[in-house]
Every structure is written in structure tokens, then in C-alpha cells.
Amino acid sequence: MGENTETDDERNEADGTGAAEADGADEADGADEADSADEADAPSASTSKSSSAAPAKKKTSSGTLIGIVGFLLALGGGFAVGQFIKRDDAFAEVASGPKLNVRLRGDEPQVGPDDALVTIIEFADYQCPYCQQASPPVMKAVDKYEGKVRIIFKHLPLPFHKAALPAAKAAWAAQQQGSFWPVHEALFESKGSLSELDALIAKHGLDAEKFKVDIGSAAAAESIDDDMKAAAVLGIAGTPAFVVNGHHYRGKRDYSQWKQIIEAELEAAEDVVDGGVPASGLYAHLMKDAVSKQAPQPSAARKGGPDPQARYQVKPEGRAALGPADALVTIVEFSDFQCPYCSRMAPVAHQLVDKHPDVRFVFRNLPLGMHDNARPAALAAVAAGRQGKFWEMHDKLFEEQKSIPDAADDDFEDWAEAIGLDLEQFKRDYADPAVAREVDEDVAVAHRFGVRGTPGGFVNGKFISGANIEAFEAAITTERAKAQALVDGGTARDQVLDVLLADALQRVMVKGS
């Protein structure tokens, strides 16, 4: 579905992670969070039985089955499936296209038999809210098709979730004592928090001494790192992500949708088995022609939005920036202080600049109409910038994001005082029409280049939607090489961006314009 962004006409999360917001809301089939890590080939050998999963919320049934059944193709080494079905008011799109061969060590947590006709590989992060929502429906579906389906879990803790990696290590430690699945569920319930770790250990009857050794062990770190590499080498950067008999599904699905996906995959798998392939060898057979490595897929251009393959004349124009003015790579980010996806981008901005001394990160405001207090927050940030503390206010606003929807002027003033601003000057600047004009100019520029969701960034003029750090890292590498070639050819470093943007598009070209 979409990148991790909110926009004026839809809301979703994806390789993201990272996400973008827009006025209006619709949470696509596959909300997922993003970011990520870097390798893939044998089916898992371990089998364990799940404790009961939490009940999934069912959508209201229409009482009628309305379906358009597509096609199933079973040929040689594998199959591609593509169909739309509607049941219980929920559409499921069954994936088509090349299959992915996820590298499996054989020691991953698993529910279901090794010779299952359908193998679901789940990548998840315990702090990701969409992963928490995605788990009960898929586990319920696995239970329904007991004996025919197996699910294998792999860790994909995202860098902007501080609790995710420690939680993954806790799950691994529990696995060493045969208690992965109950602890797995508990970690989703706690959003990855280990604040009640001793109680968790006691509740599940774990050996506390062994657990604490395992959670801090090199083996735990290596296992999780291997899972992350297995995802990265296939371009899987967001959570939750599922690979079902090789087909990649981004984001969460409800129980009805999982039934549809599983039934389609079962039918195709049965065709292969009927053709003479034993169930015990089915998964290896399906993976014979699957890809073991692929780059993250670039975003498709949203209708009326910027084309990720094009270059646009999006410039810093004196806005607040981290990093050197003569950076080889300039990221111009449009953001909204009330957008939850933008809050994920806040630490990424600092991380990218800290990691790459030749990168500059520029912030421009795009308060969305769906967020009543996003504009006042933008005014507060610009006003703070007049006292040289834009980034301090930027960080404070994202820190206080949950309070922004109900914030009044005195709340913004309290935050201004907290970061050491002269309060009287802040009040004057906050009310200054010139500050409002700066925000309006940013919005106008965003709209001219087709950006109506947040976060949305341009890396040397090339668009990236959402807070996907891996996408930014890839773009930085590509753009740095182009910029360095210009410098090697005699272009001054502080002129690189101007040269790159000289022939870039000056607006999003809409058909008929």
C-alpha cells in the first residue's frame, strides 16, 4: 500500500516505515512501519505449538459472499497467484509476482508442521503498533488451518523503536527455555516494554539466571541480526511484513483476509502436490525459482504527486538545517508536528546527519488540515528559530506530540520556557505575520511539488515518501556519488545542489497542465 505517510486523502503505513499522513483517513490493508538493515534458503526444522492467540476483531459480516476469483497458475518450480475476493466486508488482495526466498536457519520459532502446504514467515517489531494488531488475526488463521499451515517468526526491530531490540532479545531468551510464544504475546501487549521483566520471568516459570544470561548474550544479538539481514537482503524494511509461500505481504490483515490468502495459497500448493511433489519437499520446490536478493522497491508516483524517479527544484531557501551548507547531499523534509509518522522522522534527521558529515537535513513545515494544532506548532518552531533554537523546539514538540491536539498558547509558551527561550520575544515572534508567511510559503512549495502528505522528503531533489531510513540511506549513497563526481570535475561543493537542480522540474506535472 502507501508509504508510511499521512495525506489529505489517505492514511497508511509501510516500508517506512516508515509513513505519511494526509487529511482524511483510511488505513489500508497493509499498514506497516518501516526502516531497516542486510542475506537467504532452508526451511525451518523446529516446530512448537502456539499458546492460544488473542481473539481477533471481526468485521461485520454482510451475510453475502461477493467474490471475483482470479487465477491460479502452477507451473514447474513455482506459482504466482493473483485475485481479489470479498468476504465479511473485507477485501484481500492475494499477492502476485516473483516469490521471495527468505533465508531460514532452522531454529526460528515456529507453529505448525514442517510439511505444511502453506508457510507464513512473519517479520515483526514488538514496539510497532501495527505488528501488535497483526498478530492475533494471523495466529487465529494458523490455528484454523492446523496441520496445513505453519508460521515462522523472525525479528525485525526498527531503529527508531528503542524498546524493540531489547524486547526481541527477551523473546529469544524465552525461546531458549521453550517459552517463546507466550512471552511473544506478552511483549506485544506491553509494546516491547521490559519494565516488568522480573514479573514476566516469574509468570512464565522461567529460570531467571539463565534468562538474564541469554538476553545479554552474543548468540541473541547474532540471531536477531541474522533475521534483520534476511529481511534487508530482500528489500523488506517495514513491519509487519509477511512472506507466504514466497509472496510478500506488507502490513496487517484481518482474520477474514488471512483466510482468503491461505485458501488461495492452499489451492495452488495442492495443485503442485497433485503434480507429484511430496508435501515434505513442497516449500523447497516453491523456492527453487524464488529470488534470494532484491533491492527495496521504489515508491510509485501517487496521482498528482511527485515521481520518485524525477528530480525537482526543491531547495532549502534559508530554512532550519542540520549539517554543513556545502553538503554533498541535501535532504529537504516536509513535516507536521502532529503527525505520528513525522515523529519517527525526528530522530532519523539527527541520526543521518551524525552518521554522514556530508549530509544536510532541512526542515520545512507542512501542517495538515486534519491536525488542528499542527499550524500553531509550526509557528512555535519558526518562532523558536528566531532565537537560534529551532531544533530544540523541534525535538520538544515531537516529545510532547500527544499533548499537541489539546494544546493552548500557554502550553507552547511553557515548552518555549523549557528550552530556554526569552518568553516575551517568543510571544512576539509567535504572533508575527512574517512567521505565519514562512509557514504558508512552505505549504505552497509542498503543494507545488505535489506533496500533500507527511513526512515527505527530497534528497537532492528526488522524492522519498515516509520515514524509511533505509530508503534515505540508499538515496544518500546514490546522490553522494553523483555529487562527488561533480566536485571531482571542478564544481565547488557549495554549488553542487544548484548544479544538480539546474535542469530539475519546477513543479509536479499533471496531465493536461
C-alpha positions as CSV (number, residue, x, y, z in Angstrom):
1,M,0.0,0.0,0.0
2,G,1.3,3.5,0.6
3,E,4.5,4.6,2.2
4,N,4.5,5.5,5.9
5,T,2.8,8.8,5.5
6,E,-0.5,10.6,6.2
7,T,-2.0,12.6,3.4
8,D,-5.1,14.7,2.8
9,D,-6.8,11.7,1.2
10,E,-5.5,8.6,2.8
11,R,-3.6,7.2,5.7
12,N,-1.3,4.2,5.8
13,E,2.0,2.8,7.0
14,A,4.6,0.9,5.1
15,D,8.2,0.5,4.3
16,G,9.0,3.1,6.4
17,T,8.1,2.6,7.7
18,G,8.4,4.0,7.5
19,A,4.6,6.5,6.8
20,A,2.9,9.6,5.6
21,E,-0.3,11.3,6.8
22,A,-2.9,13.3,4.9
23,D,-6.1,14.9,5.7
24,G,-8.7,12.2,5.8
25,A,-8.0,8.7,6.8
26,D,-8.1,5.2,5.5
27,E,-5.9,2.6,7.0
28,A,-5.1,0.4,4.1
29,D,-5.0,-3.4,4.1
30,G,-1.4,-3.1,5.0
31,A,-0.4,-0.6,7.5
32,D,3.2,-1.2,8.3
33,E,6.1,0.6,9.9
34,A,9.5,0.9,8.3
35,D,13.1,1.1,8.3
36,S,15.9,-1.3,8.3
37,A,19.1,-3.4,7.9
38,D,21.5,-6.8,5.1
39,E,21.2,-12.0,3.1
40,A,18.8,-16.1,2.0
41,D,17.5,-20.9,2.0
42,A,16.4,-23.8,4.0
43,P,13.0,-24.4,5.6
44,S,12.9,-24.2,9.4
45,A,13.1,-27.5,11.2
46,S,11.9,-26.5,14.6
47,T,8.2,-27.0,15.5
48,S,6.3,-25.8,18.6
49,K,2.7,-25.4,19.4
50,S,1.4,-21.9,20.0
51,S,-0.5,-20.9,23.1
52,S,-3.9,-19.5,22.2
53,A,-3.7,-16.2,20.4
54,A,-5.8,-13.3,21.5
55,P,-9.2,-13.2,19.6
56,A,-9.2,-11.0,16.5
57,K,-11.8,-8.4,16.0
58,K,-14.2,-9.4,13.3
59,K,-15.6,-7.0,10.8
60,T,-19.4,-7.0,10.5
61,S,-20.5,-9.7,8.1
62,S,-22.6,-8.6,5.1
63,G,-24.1,-12.1,5.1
64,T,-23.2,-12.4,1.4
65,L,-20.2,-13.8,-0.4
66,I,-19.3,-11.5,-3.2
67,G,-16.2,-12.6,-5.0
68,I,-14.3,-12.2,-8.1
69,V,-11.9,-15.2,-8.2
70,G,-8.8,-14.5,-10.3
71,F,-6.4,-17.1,-11.5
72,L,-4.1,-19.7,-10.1
73,L,-1.1,-20.7,-12.0
74,A,1.0,-23.7,-11.1
75,L,4.0,-24.3,-13.4
76,G,7.3,-26.1,-12.8
77,G,9.2,-24.6,-10.0
78,G,6.5,-22.4,-8.5
79,F,3.4,-20.4,-9.0
80,A,2.0,-16.9,-9.0
81,V,-1.4,-16.1,-7.5
82,G,-3.5,-13.0,-8.1
83,Q,-7.0,-12.5,-7.0
84,F,-9.4,-10.2,-5.2
85,I,-12.1,-11.8,-3.0
86,K,-14.6,-10.1,-0.8
87,R,-15.9,-11.8,2.3
88,D,-17.2,-10.3,5.5
89,D,-16.8,-6.8,4.0
90,A,-13.0,-7.2,3.8
91,F,-11.1,-7.4,0.5
92,A,-8.0,-9.4,0.4
93,E,-5.5,-9.0,-2.5
94,V,-3.5,-12.2,-2.9
95,A,0.0,-11.3,-3.9
96,S,1.4,-12.0,-7.4
97,G,4.8,-11.6,-8.9
98,P,8.2,-13.1,-8.1
99,K,8.5,-15.1,-4.9
100,L,11.0,-14.3,-2.2
101,N,13.2,-16.9,-0.7
102,V,13.7,-15.9,2.9
103,R,16.8,-17.4,4.4
104,L,15.9,-19.7,7.3
105,R,18.4,-21.1,9.8
106,G,16.1,-23.8,11.1
107,D,16.0,-22.6,14.7
108,E,13.3,-19.8,14.3
109,P,10.2,-20.0,16.5
110,Q,7.5,-22.0,14.5
111,V,3.9,-23.1,14.9
112,G,2.8,-25.9,12.5
113,P,4.5,-28.8,10.8
114,D,7.5,-28.7,8.6
115,D,5.5,-30.3,5.7
116,A,2.7,-27.7,5.9
117,L,1.4,-26.7,2.5
118,V,1.5,-23.0,3.4
119,T,4.5,-21.4,5.1
120,I,4.0,-17.9,6.5
121,I,7.2,-16.1,7.6
122,E,6.4,-13.0,9.8
123,F,8.8,-10.2,10.3
124,A,7.8,-8.0,13.3
125,D,8.8,-5.5,15.9
126,Y,7.4,-5.6,19.4
127,Q,7.1,-1.9,19.7
128,C,5.3,-1.5,16.4
129,P,1.5,-1.0,17.0
130,Y,0.6,-2.5,13.6
131,C,2.6,-5.7,14.5
132,Q,0.6,-5.9,17.7
133,Q,-2.7,-5.6,15.8
134,A,-1.5,-8.0,13.1
135,S,-0.5,-10.9,15.3
136,P,-3.9,-12.2,16.7
137,P,-5.6,-12.5,13.3
138,V,-2.8,-14.4,11.6
139,M,-2.4,-16.7,14.6
140,K,-6.1,-17.4,14.6
141,A,-5.9,-18.3,10.9
142,V,-3.0,-20.6,11.5
143,D,-4.9,-22.4,14.3
144,K,-7.9,-22.7,11.9
145,Y,-5.8,-24.5,9.3
146,E,-3.9,-26.6,11.8
147,G,-1.7,-29.1,10.0
148,K,-1.8,-27.3,6.7
149,V,-0.2,-24.0,7.7
150,R,2.9,-23.1,9.6
151,I,4.1,-19.7,10.8
152,I,7.8,-18.9,11.3
153,F,8.7,-15.7,13.3
154,K,11.7,-13.5,12.5
155,H,12.7,-10.4,14.4
156,L,12.9,-7.0,12.6
157,P,13.3,-4.4,15.4
158,L,13.2,-0.9,13.8
159,P,16.0,1.6,14.8
160,F,13.5,4.3,15.8
161,H,11.9,2.0,18.4
162,K,14.2,2.0,21.4
163,A,12.3,-0.9,23.1
164,A,12.2,-3.2,20.1
165,L,15.7,-4.7,20.2
166,P,15.8,-5.4,23.9
167,A,12.3,-7.0,23.6
168,A,13.5,-9.1,20.7
169,K,16.4,-10.3,22.8
170,A,13.9,-11.1,25.6
171,A,11.8,-13.2,23.2
172,W,14.9,-15.0,22.1
173,A,15.9,-15.7,25.7
174,A,12.4,-17.1,26.4
175,Q,12.8,-19.3,23.3
176,Q,15.8,-21.0,24.8
177,Q,13.6,-22.2,27.6
178,G,10.7,-23.3,25.3
179,S,8.5,-20.4,26.2
180,F,8.8,-18.2,23.1
181,W,5.1,-17.9,22.1
182,P,3.6,-16.9,25.5
183,V,6.4,-14.4,26.1
184,H,6.0,-13.2,22.5
185,E,2.3,-12.4,23.1
186,A,3.2,-10.7,26.4
187,L,5.7,-8.5,24.7
188,F,3.2,-7.3,22.1
189,E,0.8,-6.5,25.0
190,S,3.5,-4.4,26.7
191,K,4.6,-2.7,23.4
192,G,8.0,-4.1,24.0
193,S,8.5,-2.7,27.4
194,L,10.7,-4.7,29.8
195,S,9.8,-2.6,32.8
196,E,8.1,-5.7,34.4
197,L,10.7,-8.2,33.3
198,D,11.0,-9.9,36.6
199,A,7.3,-10.4,36.8
200,L,7.3,-11.7,33.2
201,I,10.0,-14.2,34.0
202,A,8.2,-15.4,37.1
203,K,4.8,-15.6,35.4
204,H,6.1,-18.0,32.8
205,G,8.2,-20.1,35.2
206,L,11.5,-19.2,33.5
207,D,14.9,-19.7,35.1
208,A,15.8,-16.1,35.9
209,E,19.5,-16.6,36.0
210,K,19.6,-18.4,32.6
211,F,17.2,-15.8,31.1
212,K,19.4,-12.9,32.1
213,V,22.5,-14.5,30.7
214,D,20.7,-15.4,27.4
215,I,19.2,-11.9,26.9
216,G,22.6,-10.3,27.1
217,S,24.4,-13.0,25.1
218,A,26.2,-12.7,21.8
219,A,24.1,-15.5,20.5
220,A,20.9,-13.5,21.0
221,A,22.4,-10.5,19.2
222,E,23.7,-12.7,16.3
223,S,20.3,-14.4,15.8
224,I,18.4,-11.2,15.7
225,D,21.0,-9.6,13.4
226,D,20.7,-12.5,11.1
227,D,16.9,-12.1,10.9
228,M,17.3,-8.4,10.1
229,K,19.8,-9.3,7.3
230,A,17.4,-11.8,5.9
231,A,14.8,-9.1,5.6
232,A,17.2,-6.4,4.3
233,V,18.6,-8.6,1.5
234,L,15.1,-9.0,0.2
235,G,14.2,-5.3,0.5
236,I,11.9,-5.8,3.4
237,A,12.3,-2.7,5.5
238,G,8.9,-2.3,7.3
239,T,6.9,-4.1,9.9
240,P,4.8,-6.1,10.0
241,A,5.8,-8.0,6.8
242,F,4.7,-11.5,5.8
243,V,6.1,-13.8,3.2
244,V,3.5,-16.5,2.3
245,N,4.9,-19.4,0.2
246,G,7.3,-16.7,-1.1
247,H,4.7,-14.0,-1.7
248,H,5.3,-10.7,0.1
249,Y,2.5,-9.0,2.0
250,R,3.2,-5.6,3.6
251,G,1.3,-4.7,6.7
252,K,-1.5,-6.2,8.7
253,R,-4.5,-8.2,7.6
254,D,-7.7,-9.2,9.4
255,Y,-8.8,-12.7,10.0
256,S,-11.1,-12.9,7.0
257,Q,-8.4,-11.6,4.7
258,W,-5.9,-14.2,6.1
259,K,-8.5,-17.0,5.4
260,Q,-8.7,-15.8,1.8
261,I,-5.0,-15.6,1.4
262,I,-4.4,-19.0,2.9
263,E,-7.2,-20.7,0.9
264,A,-5.8,-19.3,-2.3
265,E,-2.2,-20.4,-1.4
266,L,-3.5,-23.8,-0.3
267,E,-5.3,-24.4,-3.6
268,A,-2.2,-23.5,-5.6
269,A,0.0,-25.7,-3.3
270,E,-2.4,-28.6,-3.6
271,D,-2.1,-28.4,-7.4
272,V,1.7,-28.7,-7.1
273,V,1.4,-31.7,-4.7
274,D,-1.1,-33.3,-7.0
275,G,1.5,-33.0,-9.7
276,G,3.8,-35.3,-7.8
277,V,5.8,-33.1,-5.4
278,P,5.7,-34.5,-1.9
279,A,4.4,-32.2,0.8
280,S,7.7,-32.6,2.7
281,G,9.5,-31.2,-0.3
282,L,6.9,-28.6,-1.3
283,Y,8.5,-25.5,0.2
284,A,11.9,-26.2,-1.2
285,H,10.3,-26.8,-4.6
286,L,8.4,-23.5,-4.4
287,M,11.7,-21.7,-3.5
288,K,13.6,-23.2,-6.4
289,D,13.0,-20.2,-8.7
290,A,12.4,-17.6,-5.9
291,V,14.7,-14.6,-5.7
292,S,17.2,-14.6,-2.8
293,K,18.1,-10.9,-3.1
294,Q,16.3,-7.7,-4.3
295,A,16.6,-4.0,-3.6
296,P,13.8,-2.1,-1.8
297,Q,11.2,-1.3,-4.4
298,P,10.9,2.4,-5.2
299,S,7.6,4.1,-4.4
300,A,5.2,4.5,-7.3
301,A,4.2,8.1,-8.0
302,R,0.9,9.0,-6.4
303,K,-1.6,10.5,-8.9
304,G,-0.8,14.2,-8.9
305,G,2.2,13.6,-6.6
306,P,5.9,13.7,-7.2
307,D,7.5,11.0,-9.3
308,P,10.3,9.2,-7.2
309,Q,12.3,8.8,-10.4
310,A,12.3,12.5,-11.3
311,R,14.3,15.4,-9.8
312,Y,12.6,18.5,-8.6
313,Q,13.9,22.0,-7.8
314,V,13.2,21.8,-4.1
315,K,15.7,24.0,-2.2
316,P,16.5,24.8,1.4
317,E,15.6,28.5,0.9
318,G,17.1,29.5,4.3
319,R,15.0,27.1,6.4
320,A,16.4,25.5,9.6
321,A,19.0,22.9,8.8
322,L,21.3,20.4,10.4
323,G,24.7,19.7,8.7
324,P,27.0,21.8,6.6
325,A,25.8,24.3,4.0
326,D,28.2,22.8,1.4
327,A,27.0,19.2,2.0
328,L,27.1,16.9,-1.0
329,V,23.6,15.6,-0.2
330,T,20.7,17.9,0.9
331,I,17.5,16.4,2.3
332,V,14.5,18.8,2.3
333,E,11.8,17.3,4.5
334,F,8.2,18.5,4.7
335,S,6.7,17.6,8.1
336,D,3.8,18.1,10.5
337,F,4.4,18.2,14.3
338,Q,1.1,16.5,15.0
339,C,1.7,13.6,12.5
340,P,2.7,10.4,14.3
341,Y,4.7,9.3,11.3
342,C,6.7,12.5,11.3
343,S,7.7,11.8,14.9
344,R,9.6,8.8,13.7
345,M,11.5,11.0,11.3
346,A,12.5,13.4,14.1
347,P,15.4,11.2,15.5
348,V,16.2,10.0,11.9
349,A,17.1,13.6,11.0
350,H,19.7,13.7,13.8
351,Q,20.9,10.2,13.1
352,L,21.5,10.8,9.4
353,V,23.5,14.0,9.9
354,D,25.5,12.5,12.8
355,K,26.4,9.5,10.7
356,H,27.1,11.3,7.4
357,P,29.1,14.6,7.8
358,D,28.4,15.4,4.1
359,V,24.6,15.4,4.6
360,R,22.4,18.4,5.3
361,F,18.9,18.0,6.6
362,V,16.5,20.9,6.1
363,F,13.1,21.1,7.7
364,R,10.1,22.7,6.1
365,N,6.6,22.9,7.5
366,L,3.5,21.2,6.1
367,P,0.8,21.3,8.8
368,L,-2.1,19.2,7.6
369,G,-5.7,20.4,7.8
370,M,-6.7,17.3,9.7
371,H,-4.5,18.3,12.6
372,D,-6.0,21.4,14.3
373,N,-2.8,22.3,16.2
374,A,-0.2,21.4,13.6
375,R,-0.1,25.0,12.4
376,P,0.3,26.6,15.9
377,A,3.1,24.1,16.5
378,A,4.8,25.1,13.2
379,L,4.6,28.8,14.2
380,A,6.2,27.9,17.6
381,A,9.1,26.1,15.9
382,V,9.7,29.0,13.5
383,A,9.5,31.5,16.3
384,A,12.0,29.5,18.3
385,G,14.3,29.5,15.3
386,R,14.5,33.3,15.6
387,Q,16.3,32.8,18.9
388,G,18.5,30.1,17.4
389,K,16.6,27.2,18.9
390,F,14.6,25.7,16.1
391,W,15.9,22.2,16.6
392,E,15.4,22.4,20.4
393,M,11.8,23.3,19.8
394,H,11.5,20.7,17.0
395,D,12.6,18.0,19.4
396,K,10.4,19.3,22.2
397,L,7.3,19.4,20.1
398,F,7.7,15.8,18.9
399,E,8.5,14.8,22.5
400,E,5.2,16.4,23.6
401,Q,3.3,15.3,20.5
402,K,0.5,13.5,22.4
403,S,-0.3,16.8,24.1
404,I,-0.4,18.9,20.9
405,P,-4.0,18.2,19.9
406,D,-5.3,19.8,23.1
407,A,-2.5,22.4,23.5
408,A,-3.3,26.1,24.0
409,D,-0.9,29.1,23.6
410,D,0.3,28.8,27.2
411,D,1.4,25.2,26.5
412,F,3.6,26.4,23.6
413,E,4.9,29.1,25.9
414,D,5.7,26.5,28.6
415,W,7.6,24.5,26.1
416,A,9.4,27.6,25.0
417,E,10.5,28.3,28.5
418,A,11.5,24.7,29.0
419,I,14.1,25.0,26.2
420,G,15.4,28.3,27.5
421,L,13.8,30.9,25.2
422,D,13.2,34.5,26.1
423,L,9.4,34.2,26.6
424,E,8.4,37.7,25.7
425,Q,10.4,37.6,22.5
426,F,8.8,34.2,21.7
427,K,5.3,35.6,22.2
428,R,6.1,38.5,19.8
429,D,7.6,36.2,17.2
430,Y,4.8,33.6,17.5
431,A,2.3,36.3,16.6
432,D,4.4,37.9,13.9
433,P,2.7,37.8,10.5
434,A,6.2,37.1,8.9
435,V,6.4,33.8,10.8
436,A,3.0,32.8,9.5
437,R,4.0,33.8,6.0
438,E,7.1,31.5,6.3
439,V,4.8,28.6,7.2
440,D,2.4,29.4,4.3
441,E,5.3,29.6,1.9
442,D,6.4,26.1,2.9
443,V,2.9,24.8,2.4
444,A,2.8,26.4,-1.1
445,V,6.1,24.9,-2.1
446,A,5.0,21.5,-0.9
447,H,1.8,21.7,-2.9
448,R,3.6,22.9,-6.0
449,F,5.7,19.8,-5.9
450,G,2.7,17.5,-5.2
451,V,3.5,16.8,-1.5
452,R,0.2,16.6,0.4
453,G,1.2,14.1,3.0
454,T,3.8,14.0,5.7
455,P,6.6,13.2,6.1
456,G,7.7,13.8,2.5
457,G,11.4,14.4,1.7
458,F,13.5,15.3,-1.3
459,V,17.1,14.0,-1.5
460,N,19.0,16.3,-3.8
461,G,15.6,16.9,-5.4
462,K,14.5,13.2,-5.6
463,F,11.3,12.4,-3.6
464,I,11.0,9.8,-0.8
465,S,7.7,9.3,1.0
466,G,7.6,8.4,4.6
467,A,10.2,7.8,7.4
468,N,12.0,4.8,5.8
469,I,15.6,5.3,6.9
470,E,16.8,2.5,4.6
471,A,15.4,4.4,1.6
472,F,17.1,7.6,2.8
473,E,20.4,5.7,3.2
474,A,20.2,4.2,-0.3
475,A,19.4,7.7,-1.8
476,I,22.3,9.3,0.1
477,T,24.7,6.7,-1.3
478,T,23.4,7.2,-4.8
479,E,23.3,11.0,-4.6
480,R,26.7,11.3,-2.9
481,A,28.3,9.5,-5.8
482,K,26.7,11.9,-8.3
483,A,27.7,14.9,-6.2
484,Q,31.3,13.7,-5.7
485,A,31.6,13.3,-9.5
486,L,30.7,17.0,-9.9
487,V,33.2,18.0,-7.3
488,D,35.9,15.9,-8.9
489,G,35.0,17.6,-12.2
490,G,35.6,21.1,-10.7
491,T,32.3,22.1,-9.2
492,A,32.6,23.9,-5.8
493,R,30.9,21.9,-3.0
494,D,28.6,24.8,-2.2
495,Q,27.4,24.8,-5.8
496,V,26.7,21.1,-6.1
497,L,23.0,21.3,-5.3
498,D,22.4,24.2,-7.6
499,V,24.1,22.3,-10.5
500,L,22.1,19.1,-9.8
501,L,18.8,21.1,-9.7
502,A,19.6,23.3,-12.7
503,D,17.5,21.2,-15.1
504,A,15.2,19.7,-12.5
505,L,11.4,20.0,-12.7
506,Q,9.9,23.2,-11.2
507,R,6.6,21.7,-10.2
508,V,4.8,18.4,-10.5
509,M,3.5,18.0,-14.0
510,V,-0.1,16.9,-14.0
511,K,-1.7,15.6,-17.2
512,G,-3.2,18.4,-19.2
513,S,-1.2,21.1,-17.5
